[in-house]
């Protein structure tokens, strides 16, 4: 579940109007409306949280374009604020303060940071530790950018995962403490989704009803694009960035994918990728990709990672236990699993469907 904002190209889906590189495990494409086109969309971009963010708004006559741009800028500013609180890559952030005091003393943190840590810990509990924000204690165990990459030794892996254990996060009021030295919290698997939700809230509170927020491949949509749902296509994990499995029609909600195919290395015929099982310290092996549709990007973000790590057995069961959640999973064998609700949202499907995937 390791996600580093300095890594480019982990994105999952491919945005047809905009080709972008992301630090997550997917990229998206948004298919232009063939009837009305994209010429009237108000589109702004900004680099935040180590990746490219794009906000699109389908305007109405009730608000000027200048005013809409101001609201988009306010949404970006809210994401920057979230980043300043939750990025472990910013040395002065509250989460960095917690990491710096690991094994030493509790640290007072803002309410929203405490709350997201508690929600992350809940995801750890229901996923049996497949999602664990203390993954960062493993450090640069798997440096896939190293041209001379070789897998770490078993001894090195065991030393690293000794610093990973969500049960050793203590929260008492607003005081957060990592109980052992060397432990670290990394919120990359959940904070960006939270930032997307916050950006969407800013836009909604400003009176905007039809918009599309793309945070490095994690997507939140609201309303319609000129009377039709926004369209998002999920890329095939083994057939290149221009090939897709499904086009999904969405009007309200978030869609997020975790996949193994962008940030990876092949060593001695075996694929090693960036999504680590925090329980073993090794790349998860059960899936090629997991796509989650949920009401909140934060939930979809964390659940996609957890289900990917757990695989088609436990991971699929975890998905089915969640309310207001639809999913598509490509397992390690390339078999496609879809919930009935996801299948209803698909306008076009390419791939073999596992009929027992319900």
C-alpha positions as CSV (number, residue, x, y, z in Angstrom):
1,X,0.0,0.0,0.0
2,X,3.0,2.2,-0.4
3,X,2.2,5.4,-2.3
4,X,4.8,8.1,-2.8
5,X,4.0,11.5,-4.3
6,X,7.5,11.6,-5.9
7,X,6.7,8.7,-8.1
8,X,5.1,9.6,-11.4
9,X,2.9,7.4,-13.5
10,X,1.1,5.3,-10.9
11,X,-2.2,6.5,-12.2
12,X,-4.9,4.1,-13.3
13,X,-7.2,5.7,-15.8
14,X,-6.8,7.7,-18.9
15,X,-8.5,11.0,-19.3
16,X,-9.3,11.3,-23.1
17,X,-9.4,15.1,-23.0
18,X,-6.2,15.4,-20.8
19,X,-3.3,13.0,-20.7
20,X,-1.8,13.2,-17.2
21,X,0.7,11.4,-15.0
22,X,-0.2,10.6,-11.4
23,X,1.4,9.1,-8.4
24,X,-1.4,6.6,-7.7
25,X,-2.1,3.3,-9.2
26,X,-4.4,4.4,-12.0
27,X,-5.3,7.0,-14.6
28,X,-8.7,7.9,-16.0
29,X,-10.1,9.2,-19.2
30,X,-13.2,11.3,-19.5
31,X,-14.9,10.8,-22.8
32,X,-16.1,14.1,-24.4
33,X,-19.8,14.5,-24.9
34,X,-20.3,13.8,-28.6
35,X,-23.3,16.2,-28.8
36,X,-22.2,19.2,-26.9
37,X,-18.4,18.7,-26.8
38,X,-16.2,20.1,-24.0
39,X,-15.8,23.7,-25.3
40,X,-18.1,25.2,-22.6
41,X,-16.6,23.3,-19.7
42,X,-14.7,25.4,-17.2
43,X,-11.5,23.5,-16.5
44,X,-8.6,24.3,-14.1
45,X,-5.5,22.3,-13.2
46,X,-3.1,22.5,-10.3
47,X,-0.3,20.3,-8.9
48,X,-1.2,19.3,-5.3
49,X,-0.3,16.3,-3.1
50,X,2.5,15.4,-5.6
51,X,0.2,15.0,-8.5
52,X,-2.0,16.8,-11.1
53,X,-5.5,17.8,-10.1
54,X,-8.1,18.7,-12.6
55,X,-11.5,20.2,-11.8
56,X,-14.2,20.5,-14.5
57,X,-17.4,22.4,-14.1
58,X,-20.4,22.3,-16.5
59,X,-21.7,25.9,-16.0
60,X,-25.2,27.1,-16.0
61,X,-26.5,30.6,-16.7
62,X,-27.0,31.3,-13.0
63,X,-23.3,31.9,-12.3
64,X,-20.6,33.8,-14.2
65,X,-17.5,32.0,-15.5
66,X,-15.3,34.3,-13.4
67,X,-17.2,33.4,-10.3
68,X,-17.0,29.7,-11.0
69,X,-13.2,30.0,-11.5
70,X,-13.1,31.6,-8.0
71,X,-14.9,28.7,-6.5
72,X,-12.6,26.2,-8.3
73,X,-9.6,28.1,-6.9
74,X,-11.1,27.9,-3.4
75,X,-11.5,24.1,-3.8
76,X,-7.8,23.8,-4.8
77,X,-6.9,25.9,-1.7
78,X,-8.9,23.5,0.5
79,X,-6.9,20.6,-0.9
80,X,-3.6,22.5,-0.2
81,X,-4.8,23.0,3.4
82,X,-5.5,19.3,3.8
83,X,-2.1,18.5,2.4
84,X,-0.5,20.8,4.9
85,X,-2.1,18.9,7.7
86,X,-1.8,15.3,6.4
87,X,1.3,15.0,4.2
88,X,4.1,13.1,5.9
89,X,6.3,14.6,3.1
90,X,5.9,18.1,4.6
91,X,8.3,18.3,7.6
92,X,6.2,20.9,9.5
93,X,2.8,19.1,9.1
94,X,1.0,17.7,12.2
95,X,1.4,14.1,10.9
96,X,5.1,14.6,10.6
97,X,5.1,15.8,14.2
98,X,3.5,12.5,15.2
99,X,6.1,10.6,13.2
100,X,9.0,12.6,14.7
101,X,7.9,11.7,18.2
102,X,7.4,7.9,17.6
103,X,8.3,6.0,20.7
104,X,8.8,9.2,22.6
105,X,5.7,11.1,23.4
106,X,2.1,11.7,22.2
107,X,1.4,14.7,20.0
108,X,-1.6,17.0,19.9
109,X,-3.2,17.0,16.5
110,X,-6.2,18.8,14.8
111,X,-9.6,17.2,15.0
112,X,-9.7,16.2,11.3
113,X,-6.3,14.5,11.5
114,X,-7.4,12.6,14.6
115,X,-10.6,11.6,12.9
116,X,-9.0,10.3,9.7
117,X,-6.5,8.3,11.7
118,X,-9.4,6.7,13.5
119,X,-11.2,6.0,10.3
120,X,-8.0,4.5,8.8
121,X,-7.6,2.3,11.9
122,X,-11.2,1.1,11.4
123,X,-10.4,0.1,7.8
124,X,-7.3,-1.8,9.2
125,X,-9.6,-3.6,11.6
126,X,-12.2,-4.7,9.1
127,X,-9.5,-5.7,6.6
128,X,-7.4,-7.7,9.1
129,X,-4.5,-5.3,8.6
130,X,-4.5,-5.4,4.8
131,X,-4.9,-1.6,5.0
132,X,-2.4,-0.1,7.5
133,X,-1.3,3.5,7.6
134,X,1.9,2.5,9.5
135,X,3.2,1.0,6.2
136,X,5.6,3.9,6.0
137,X,7.7,2.4,8.7
138,X,9.0,0.0,6.0
139,X,10.8,3.0,4.5
140,X,12.3,2.4,1.0
141,X,12.1,-1.3,1.3
142,X,11.1,-1.6,-2.4
143,X,12.7,1.1,-4.4
144,X,11.2,0.4,-7.8
145,X,12.9,3.4,-9.3
146,X,16.3,2.0,-8.8
147,X,17.8,0.9,-12.2
148,X,19.6,-1.9,-10.4
149,X,16.5,-3.0,-8.5
150,X,16.6,-6.4,-6.8
151,X,14.1,-7.6,-4.3
152,X,15.0,-7.2,-0.6
153,X,16.1,-10.2,1.4
154,X,13.7,-12.0,3.7
155,X,15.7,-10.8,6.7
156,X,15.4,-7.1,5.5
157,X,11.7,-7.5,5.0
158,X,11.1,-9.0,8.4
159,X,13.1,-6.1,10.0
160,X,11.0,-3.6,8.2
161,X,7.5,-5.0,9.0
162,X,8.4,-5.1,12.6
163,X,7.8,-1.3,12.5
164,X,4.3,-1.8,11.0
165,X,1.3,-2.3,13.2
166,X,-1.8,-0.2,13.3
167,X,-2.6,-1.6,16.7
168,X,0.3,0.4,18.1
169,X,-1.3,3.8,17.2
170,X,-2.7,5.2,20.4
171,X,-5.3,7.9,20.2
172,X,-6.4,9.6,23.4
173,X,-8.6,12.6,22.7
174,X,-6.6,14.7,20.3
175,X,-3.3,13.2,21.3
176,X,-1.8,10.6,18.9
177,X,1.2,8.4,19.8
178,X,3.1,5.8,17.9
179,X,4.2,3.5,20.6
180,X,7.5,2.3,19.1
181,X,10.5,4.1,17.7
182,X,10.9,3.8,13.9
183,X,7.2,3.7,13.3
184,X,5.7,6.1,10.8
185,X,2.3,7.0,9.5
186,X,1.7,7.5,5.8
187,X,-1.7,8.7,4.8
188,X,-1.3,8.3,1.0
189,X,-3.9,5.6,0.8
190,X,-6.7,7.7,2.3
191,X,-5.8,11.4,2.6
192,X,-6.0,12.2,-1.1
193,X,-9.5,10.7,-1.2
194,X,-10.4,12.9,1.8
195,X,-9.0,16.0,-0.1
196,X,-11.2,15.2,-3.1
197,X,-14.2,15.0,-0.8
198,X,-13.3,18.3,0.7
199,X,-12.9,19.9,-2.7
200,X,-16.3,18.6,-3.7
201,X,-17.8,20.0,-0.6
202,X,-16.4,23.5,-1.4
203,X,-17.9,23.3,-4.9
204,X,-21.3,22.2,-3.6
205,X,-21.5,24.8,-0.9
206,X,-20.7,27.4,-3.6
207,X,-23.9,26.3,-5.4
208,X,-22.2,24.3,-8.2
209,X,-24.2,21.1,-9.0
210,X,-22.3,19.7,-12.0
211,X,-18.6,19.0,-11.6
212,X,-15.8,16.5,-11.9
213,X,-12.8,16.5,-9.5
214,X,-9.8,14.4,-10.6
215,X,-7.0,14.1,-8.0
216,X,-4.3,12.2,-9.8
217,X,-6.8,9.5,-11.0
218,X,-9.2,9.4,-8.0
219,X,-12.5,10.8,-9.3
220,X,-15.5,12.5,-7.7
221,X,-18.4,13.6,-9.9
222,X,-21.6,15.5,-9.2
223,X,-24.6,16.1,-11.4
224,X,-24.5,15.9,-15.1
225,X,-22.4,17.1,-18.0
226,X,-24.9,18.9,-20.3
227,X,-27.8,16.6,-19.3
228,X,-25.9,13.3,-19.5
229,X,-23.8,11.4,-16.9
230,X,-20.1,12.0,-16.7
231,X,-18.3,9.1,-18.4
232,X,-15.2,7.4,-16.9
233,X,-13.4,4.5,-18.5
234,X,-11.4,1.9,-16.5
235,X,-8.2,0.9,-18.2
236,X,-7.3,-2.7,-18.9
237,X,-4.4,-3.6,-16.5
238,X,-2.5,-5.6,-19.1
239,X,-3.3,-4.0,-22.5
240,X,-1.8,-0.5,-22.4
241,X,-3.1,2.9,-21.5
242,X,-5.4,3.3,-24.5
243,X,-7.3,0.0,-23.8
244,X,-10.1,-0.1,-21.4
245,X,-12.3,-2.7,-19.7
246,X,-15.4,-0.6,-19.1
247,X,-16.9,2.8,-19.5
248,X,-18.9,3.8,-16.4
249,X,-21.7,6.4,-16.5
250,X,-21.7,8.4,-13.2
251,X,-23.8,11.3,-11.9
252,X,-22.9,11.4,-8.2
253,X,-20.2,9.6,-6.3
254,X,-16.5,8.6,-6.3
255,X,-14.7,6.0,-8.4
256,X,-11.2,4.9,-7.5
257,X,-8.9,2.1,-8.7
258,X,-5.8,0.4,-7.3
259,X,-3.7,-1.4,-9.9
260,X,-0.4,-3.2,-10.2
261,X,0.6,-2.2,-13.7
262,X,2.1,1.3,-13.8
263,X,4.7,1.4,-11.0
264,X,6.4,-2.0,-11.2
265,X,9.5,-3.8,-12.2
266,X,10.0,-7.2,-13.8
267,X,12.9,-9.1,-12.1
268,X,13.8,-12.7,-13.2
269,X,10.4,-13.0,-14.9
270,X,8.3,-11.8,-11.9
271,X,6.4,-8.6,-11.5
272,X,7.1,-6.5,-8.4
273,X,4.8,-3.5,-7.9
274,X,4.2,-0.7,-5.4
275,X,1.1,-2.0,-3.5
276,X,2.5,-3.8,-0.6
277,X,0.8,-6.1,1.8
278,X,1.7,-4.5,5.1
279,X,1.4,-7.9,6.9
280,X,4.1,-9.5,4.8
281,X,6.1,-6.5,3.5
282,X,5.8,-7.9,-0.1
283,X,3.8,-6.8,-3.1
284,X,0.2,-8.2,-3.0
285,X,-0.3,-11.0,-5.4
286,X,-4.1,-11.6,-5.7
287,X,-5.2,-8.9,-8.1
288,X,-4.3,-6.9,-11.1
289,X,-6.8,-4.1,-10.3
290,X,-9.7,-3.2,-8.1
291,X,-12.1,-0.4,-8.9
292,X,-14.5,0.9,-6.2
293,X,-17.5,3.2,-6.6
294,X,-18.7,4.8,-3.4
295,X,-20.4,7.9,-2.1
296,X,-17.1,9.2,-0.8
297,X,-13.6,9.3,-2.4
298,X,-11.9,8.7,1.0
299,X,-13.8,5.4,1.5
300,X,-13.3,4.3,-2.1
301,X,-9.5,5.1,-1.8
302,X,-9.0,3.0,1.3
303,X,-11.3,0.2,0.3
304,X,-9.7,-0.2,-3.1
305,X,-6.3,-0.7,-1.5
306,X,-7.6,-3.1,1.2
307,X,-9.5,-5.2,-1.3
308,X,-6.5,-5.3,-3.7
309,X,-4.2,-6.6,-0.9
310,X,-6.8,-9.2,0.3
311,X,-7.5,-10.5,-3.2
312,X,-10.5,-12.1,-4.8
313,X,-11.6,-14.1,-1.8
314,X,-11.4,-12.0,1.4
315,X,-11.2,-8.8,-0.6
316,X,-14.4,-9.5,-2.5
317,X,-16.2,-10.5,0.7
318,X,-15.0,-7.2,2.3
319,X,-16.4,-5.2,-0.6
320,X,-19.8,-7.0,-0.4
321,X,-20.1,-6.2,3.3
322,X,-19.9,-2.4,2.6
323,X,-23.0,-0.3,2.2
324,X,-23.4,2.0,-0.9
325,X,-20.4,0.3,-2.6
326,X,-20.0,-1.2,-6.1
327,X,-16.9,-2.8,-7.5
328,X,-15.0,-4.4,-10.3
329,X,-12.0,-6.6,-9.6
330,X,-9.5,-8.2,-12.0
331,X,-7.9,-11.0,-10.2
332,X,-4.4,-12.3,-10.7
333,X,-5.6,-14.7,-13.4
334,X,-7.2,-11.9,-15.3
335,X,-10.7,-12.9,-14.4
336,X,-13.2,-10.1,-14.1
337,X,-15.6,-9.8,-11.1
338,X,-18.4,-7.2,-10.9
339,X,-21.1,-6.4,-8.5
340,X,-24.6,-6.2,-10.0
341,X,-24.7,-2.4,-9.2
342,X,-21.4,-1.8,-11.0
343,X,-22.6,-3.8,-14.0
344,X,-25.7,-1.5,-14.3
345,X,-23.5,1.6,-14.5
346,X,-21.4,0.2,-17.3
347,X,-22.1,1.6,-20.7
348,X,-19.6,-0.6,-22.4
349,X,-17.7,-3.7,-21.2
350,X,-14.7,-5.4,-22.6
351,X,-13.4,-8.5,-20.9
352,X,-14.5,-11.9,-19.5
353,X,-17.0,-11.6,-16.7
354,X,-17.0,-14.1,-13.9
355,X,-20.7,-15.0,-13.5
356,X,-20.1,-16.0,-9.9
357,X,-18.7,-12.6,-9.0
358,X,-21.8,-11.4,-7.2
